[in-house]
Amino acid sequence: MRFDSVADLAGWALQHVRKPDGGLFTRDEMRREMLRMESKGALVLRRYPSGAVSIAEVRRGCL
């Protein structure tokens, strides 16, 4: 799936991912979490010249 931005990808992920305590992420928290997972190497985002992004790879079962 291809999204217009990391924020849009985060919006999609909000429907599928919960915090470890079972609570819900806000859209901004999810965007920061995705960028954190990318920086730690757990998530590989494919970035397009248009600014769009997609998930290229998920490592270590993070999602």
Secondary structure, DSSP 8 states (H G I E B T S, - for coil): -EESSHHHHHHHHTTT---TTS----HHHHHHHHHHHHHHTSEEEEE-TTS-EEEEEE-TT--
